[in-house]
Amino acid sequence: MNSQTAERLTTINRQEKAALIWAIADKLVGVYKPHEYGNVILPMCVIKRFEDTLAPTREAVWKRNEELGDMDAVLKSPFLSKASKQQFYNTSKFTFQNLLADPDNISDNFDDYLQHFSENVIDIIRRFEFDKEISKLEENGLLYLIIKEFNSDKAYLGSDRISSVDMGYIFEELVRKFSESYDEQAGAHFTARDIINVMADILIAGDEQRLAEDGVSVDIYDMAMGTSQMLGCLSDRLLQLDEDADITSHGQELNNQTFAIAKADTLIKGGNAENMRQGDTLGNDQFRGYEFDYIISNPPFGIEWKTSKTQVEKETGEGDRFAAGLPAIGDGQMLFTLNGVSKLKDSGRMAIIQNGSPLFKGDAEGGESNIRGFLLENDWLDAIIQLPNDLFYNTGIATYIWV
């Protein structure tokens, strides 16, 4: 089997897995509207991935927890993580399998199961606001059925069989279906893997020899990370050059659901989940003072920054993030560009996707023109690369990679 055939089969398998999982949503018809299916499917996928990944060390965690007795939970945590061989664990005696043995008490038992995860996983589940959905599922007689469906072979999501890359594709396909059913605005789209790989190659072009050296350390950042797949692809590309490279990923995301997915993915990969942060990048910068080697990002197009206005205007003084100028209130994508520029090391490089607005919008005295002048006068803009139309799931407008 040649590599192209293998890749095609892998892609088909990912799509089939996503389709099988999404088919579980058929059980929600009548209780949920199509655009609400993701409120159940996405958190259940994350929880099941934790469940399946922890299965091989489950009994070791139970035993270690019993040995530690009444020790404070915070003090217990490193011992239990060591027993689980992960950065997370679950001490509940419930599993997806034995939850099904007691249908009459499944809601209380499932709550017990969720509450006995480590705190970092509990935070992820909390981000989904999944407690409301559990109550709704139970009230409508669906909780047992959904857990049963996710306990089937088709819904197996353990990291031993489903890689982080595969899981990224599956989540992207599920989120895409969710977004399409909701008819989301053009700026809320998901970036195809081919585009991300091109951006990664552009970022490291000319640095390959240095990055292949022993002991290289690289800090990377995505200011609108979604489910963190851009960071994952860039990290994988860097590891192809040096499998021992020390890569530290940082990301910020506004949407709680996609942030939760990103944090879950980071935990399962063994990364530092504390570097995945939730909040409005423009109005609540979680990485003030940080500098990065590479920045890769696809911030939203045509989204107003009115809710960030007060904080943004505080950061327009000399040396601040937005000193170069402010664009029209109806489109904040040039603010993301300035945020990225402010966080680059002297030798750093950024690849950021924009639509046509930053190229043409604004008059000669406007904020957009001042920002363009700022970038050109400082010789920071290396290239603008136009992408073919219709590359994004949710929009057919012209798009560009600014380097």
Helices and strands as residue ranges (DSSP letters): H 3-23, G 24-28, G 34-36, H 38-54, G 55-57, H 58-68, H 73-84, H 96-99, G 103-105, H 106-115, H 119-127, H 130-139, H 143-150, G 153-155, H 164-182, H 193-204, H 208-211, E 217-222, H 229-241, E 246-253, H 256-269, G 273-275, E 276-278, E 292-297, G 306-308, H 309-314, H 333-342, E 344-355, H 357-360, H 367-377, E 384-387, E 399-402
